[in-house]
Amino acid sequence: MKKTLIAIAAFGALAGAAQAQSQVTLYGRVDLGLTRNIGNDFFELQQNSGSRLGVRGVEDLGGGLKAVFNIEHRFTADDGQANDPFWAGRSVVGLQGSFGEVVLGREYVPARNIANKADPWGGDTVAKMEPILFGGILPTRQDNSITYTSPVFSGLQAQAQVTVDEVAGNDNKAFYSVNVSYAAGPVWVGYGYSKSGVDDDKWHILSGSYDFGVAKVIAAYGQGKPEGALAADKHRSYLIGATAPLAGGELRVAYGKLEAVDPDEDLSSKFGIGYHYPLSKRTTVYVDVARDGEVNEHKTGVDFGLKHNF
């Protein structure tokens, strides 16, 4: 009996040590709202930010080296349908250490991360400004990618990404993207660049923000060249926005414009305003209104929804 108790105690100690060296977290989000999208004349029940279920983990390999992974499934909560691909949000594995982090797999594009931070809605709801900041050129994620994230040096951090073509006999160049950002107190500045290996689409994005306490002011400028026989010579995007604490929640407002040059055309002129109120640390109720003057019909969109993170 004594030997059995000793063995159980030893196993428990070993299990505790193993648990201390590695950590796996299950997380997710369910988001649904009553929404009328810009361009539509009807309401629908839909997600206004990506409903998701994910698993992420880290294992301490010793000597300051860690193994990391993240797989994230996306789905539509109104009908329970799975996105395609199944792990649409993120599916990466990599190593982390004093050198920074390197991950392999389906990952966010570094230039997109700059645009996302400039959008007061972070790419969510009818008021999102990401499509304007992407210029009709920048992708959100890349499959088969190798992505490096540097450590933070006195507020400076950089990312670089390159993709593997995986097509026999294909002479296309690799897609690549980079970013660099600086954060110090209330100041944040970021620059991102991406270039497609298939069509040679190029996109530059520059953004900055300053937090005055009573409000954070955001500005961004994007410029790039779309490819194709009928494509314009250049796309340009502009954004000015702000977020402000208000009555326990957050007020969000922004105006963004996307234009083509030669031939000249205004592709999107969008104003958005919204209020997001946290009912708890994990649950938020929100309402947003947006209007795009370049849409032919039904220029205004609205949403009212509930988002729960776990």
Salt bridges, closest charged atoms under 4 A:
GLU72 OE2 - ARG74 NH2 2.80
GLU107 OE2 - ARG90 NH2 2.68
GLU130 OE2 - ARG112 NE 3.87
ASP143 OD1 - ARG106 NH1 2.62
ASP200 OD1 - LYS195 NZ 2.77
ASP233 OD1 - LYS225 NZ 4.00
GLU250 OE1 - ARG252 NE 2.73
GLU259 OE2 - ARG236 NE 2.95
ASP266 OD1 - LYS257 NZ 3.61
ASP288 OD1 - HIS276 NE2 3.05
